[in-house]
């Protein structure tokens, strides 16, 4: 799955990378090294401009809330449980079927975090209960230092308790599409005793799209589910590296570039 990621690039940088034609300065977000569900995030999408008679899709950088709320939902609270959508079934599920057909986006990231739980310690005669170590966070990031473009979906939700002109009457929310984690060797060194593949870190991973698939993925005119599913192909093996980072990232209240500091190896486990 993907439950936490880092996104430090500013709108000017993202506009250049994704060839964005329109973004609102008023929606500028601060760099965030600990993006968590329900936070506002940047999303790249192709869609006609709001309030324009021109129906031509325009490449935009928009701010959305992470955690998709289906249009039919009675409240936005269910978005907390819908931060990820499985690539294998995203075209079938009622919550994702419609946005998969026409409301697809890219969610830019520096990389994402996953936690590895050490194996249980073998109990001794004096302590018969098995013990486990503290979970070690790893940061997964493009091996070339570039942007990670996670495939996503977005949706609009209308809060019927508010008048239409209210600034919070409409919510725009999103989700990250995930797939099975790669079993191929990671690029670089994960430290002594570190995982050899993404699958050893977590069985799922965000589905990252390479630049040659961006335009087709974002095209709202492409609405054949089977044709769209063909785009959901992970990047080539060795495209990402993973390394251990400070456990302070586990607390969402912590935020700063120090959270992605590369450690020489897993932090010393504290048994409890």
C-alpha positions in Angstrom: 0.0 0.0 0.0 1.0 3.7 0.1 0.1 5.4 3.3 2.8 8.0 3.6 5.0 9.9 1.1 7.2 12.9 0.6 6.5 15.8 -1.8 8.9 18.7 -1.6 8.8 20.1 -5.2 7.2 23.5 -5.7 4.6 24.2 -8.4 7.1 25.9 -10.7 9.2 22.8 -10.7 6.2 20.5 -11.2 4.8 22.7 -14.0 8.0 22.3 -15.9 8.3 18.5 -15.4 4.7 17.7 -16.3 4.2 20.5 -18.9 1.5 22.1 -16.9 -0.4 24.9 -18.6 -2.4 26.2 -15.6 -2.0 26.4 -11.8 -3.4 28.7 -9.2 -0.8 30.6 -7.1 -3.4 30.8 -4.3 -3.2 26.9 -4.1 0.5 26.7 -3.5 1.4 24.1 -0.9 4.4 24.0 1.4 7.0 21.3 0.9 5.9 18.2 2.8 8.2 15.4 3.8 5.5 13.5 5.7 2.3 13.5 3.5 -0.4 11.5 5.3 -4.0 10.7 4.4 -6.5 13.6 4.5 -3.7 16.1 3.8 -3.9 18.4 0.7 -1.6 17.2 -2.1 -0.7 18.2 -5.7 -2.2 16.4 -8.6 -1.6 16.7 -12.3 -4.7 16.3 -14.6 -6.1 17.1 -18.0 -9.5 18.8 -17.8 -11.3 21.8 -19.3 -10.7 25.0 -17.2 -13.3 25.9 -14.6 -15.7 28.5 -15.8 -14.5 28.4 -19.4 -16.6 27.7 -22.5 -13.6 26.0 -24.1 -14.0 22.2 -23.8 -10.4 21.5 -24.6 -8.6 19.6 -21.9 -5.9 21.7 -20.3 -2.9 20.3 -18.3 -3.4 21.6 -14.8 -1.8 21.3 -11.4 -4.5 21.1 -8.8 -4.7 20.7 -5.0 -6.7 17.8 -3.7 -7.4 16.0 -0.5 -5.8 12.6 -0.2 -8.5 10.0 0.4 -11.1 9.6 -2.3 -14.7 10.3 -1.5 -17.2 8.9 -4.0 -19.8 11.2 -5.4 -22.6 9.1 -3.9 -21.1 9.1 -0.3 -23.3 10.6 2.4 -20.3 12.1 4.2 -16.6 12.7 3.4 -15.4 10.5 6.3 -15.1 7.4 4.2 -12.3 9.0 2.3 -9.9 8.1 5.1 -10.3 4.4 4.1 -9.9 5.1 0.4 -6.3 6.3 0.1 -5.4 3.4 -2.2 -7.1 1.6 -5.1 -5.9 -1.8 -6.3 -4.8 -1.8 -9.9 -6.3 -5.3 -10.3 -9.8 -4.3 -9.5 -9.9 -0.5 -9.9 -12.0 -0.7 -13.1 -14.7 -2.8 -11.3 -15.2 -1.3 -7.9 -18.2 1.1 -7.6 -16.1 3.7 -5.8 -13.5 3.9 -8.5 -15.2 2.7 -11.8 -16.3 6.1 -12.9 -13.2 8.1 -12.1 -11.1 5.3 -13.6 -12.9 6.0 -16.9 -12.5 9.8 -17.0 -10.9 11.3 -13.9 -7.3 10.0 -13.8 -4.4 12.0 -12.4 -0.7 11.8 -11.5 0.4 12.4 -7.9 3.9 13.7 -7.8 6.2 12.5 -5.0 9.9 12.4 -4.1 9.2 8.9 -2.9 7.2 7.0 -0.4 7.7 5.3 3.0 7.1 1.7 4.1 7.9 0.1 7.4 9.6 -3.3 7.9 8.9 -5.3 11.0 11.9 -7.3 12.2 11.2 -11.0 12.8 10.2 -12.0 16.3 13.0 -12.8 18.7 13.3 -16.4 19.9 12.2 -16.4 23.5 14.6 -17.7 26.2 13.9 -19.9 29.2 13.5 -16.9 31.5 11.2 -15.0 29.1 8.8 -17.4 27.2 7.0 -14.7 25.3 8.4 -13.8 21.8 9.5 -10.2 21.3 9.5 -8.1 18.2 11.7 -5.2 17.3 10.7 -1.6 16.4 9.5 -1.2 12.8 12.1 0.3 10.6 11.0 2.9 8.0 12.4 2.8 4.5 12.2 5.5 1.9 11.6 4.3 -1.7 12.6 6.8 -4.3 13.6 7.0 -8.0 17.1 5.8 -8.5 17.8 8.7 -10.8 16.6 11.3 -8.3 13.7 12.3 -10.5 10.1 12.7 -9.7 7.9 9.7 -8.8 4.6 10.0 -10.8 2.1 7.8 -9.0 -1.0 6.9 -10.9 -4.1 8.3 -9.2 -7.8 8.9 -9.6 -9.8 12.0 -8.4 -13.4 12.6 -7.7 -15.8 15.5 -6.8 -18.1 15.3 -3.8 -20.9 17.8 -3.0 -21.5 18.7 0.7 -25.3 19.1 0.6 -25.3 20.8 4.0 -23.7 23.9 2.5 -25.0 26.4 -0.1 -23.5 26.0 -3.6 -21.5 29.2 -3.4 -19.8 28.1 -0.1 -16.0 27.5 -0.6 -16.3 24.1 1.0 -19.4 23.0 -0.8 -17.3 21.0 -3.2 -14.5 18.6 -2.3 -11.9 17.3 -4.7 -10.3 14.1 -3.4 -7.9 11.5 -4.8 -6.5 8.1 -4.3 -3.2 6.3 -5.2 -3.4 3.2 -7.4 -1.3 0.3 -6.1 0.0 -2.9 -7.5 2.0 -6.0 -6.4 5.5 -5.0 -5.2 8.4 -6.0 -7.4 10.5 -9.0 -6.5 13.5 -7.8 -8.7 16.6 -6.5 -6.9 16.6 -2.9 -5.8 19.0 -0.4 -7.2 21.8 0.6 -4.7 22.5 -0.6 -1.2 19.8 -1.0 1.5 22.3 -1.4 4.3 23.5 -4.5 6.1 20.6 -6.9 6.4 18.3 -4.6 4.4 15.6 -5.8 2.0 16.7 -7.0 -1.4 13.5 -6.1 -3.2 10.4 -4.0 -2.7 8.4 -7.2 -2.0 10.5 -7.8 1.1 9.5 -4.4 2.4 5.7 -4.6 1.6 3.6 -6.8 -0.7 2.1 -3.7 -2.4 3.6 -0.6 -3.9 2.3 2.6 -5.7 1.9 2.1 -9.4 4.4 4.6 -10.8 4.0 5.6 -14.5 6.9 6.4 -16.7 6.8 9.7 -18.7 5.9 7.9 -22.0 2.5 6.9 -20.4 1.6 10.3 -18.8 -0.3 11.8 -21.7 -2.3 8.7 -22.4 -3.1 8.2 -18.7 -4.3 11.8 -18.3 -6.4 11.9 -21.5 -10.0 12.2 -20.3 -11.1 11.2 -23.8 -9.6 7.7 -23.4 -12.5 5.9 -21.6 -12.2 2.2 -22.6 -11.5 0.4 -19.3 -9.4 -2.4 -21.0 -7.4 0.1 -23.0 -6.7 2.2 -19.9 -5.7 -0.9 -17.9 -3.0 -1.6 -20.4 -1.3 1.6 -19.2 -1.0 0.3 -15.7 2.5 -1.1 -16.1 5.2 -0.5 -13.4 8.5 1.1 -14.4 11.4 -1.1 -15.4 13.2 -3.1 -12.7 15.9 -1.2 -11.0 14.1 2.2 -11.4 13.9 2.7 -7.6 16.1 2.4 -4.6 15.2 2.0 -0.9 17.1 3.0 2.2 16.4 3.2 5.9 15.4 6.5 7.3 15.0 7.9 10.9 12.0 6.4 12.8 10.8 10.0 13.6 8.9 9.8 10.3 6.5 7.4 12.0 5.0 10.4 13.9 3.0 12.4 11.3 3.6 15.6 13.4 7.3 15.5 12.4 8.1 17.2 9.1 11.3 18.2 7.4 14.0 17.1 5.0 15.8 15.2 7.9 13.0 12.6 7.6 14.5 11.3 4.3 18.1 11.2 5.6 19.7 8.0 4.5 21.0 5.9 7.3 23.9 3.4 6.9 21.6 0.7 8.2 18.5 0.0 10.2 18.3 1.8 13.6 19.1 -0.3 16.6 15.9 -2.2 17.4 14.4 -1.6 20.8 12.6 -4.7 22.0 9.2 -4.3 23.7 
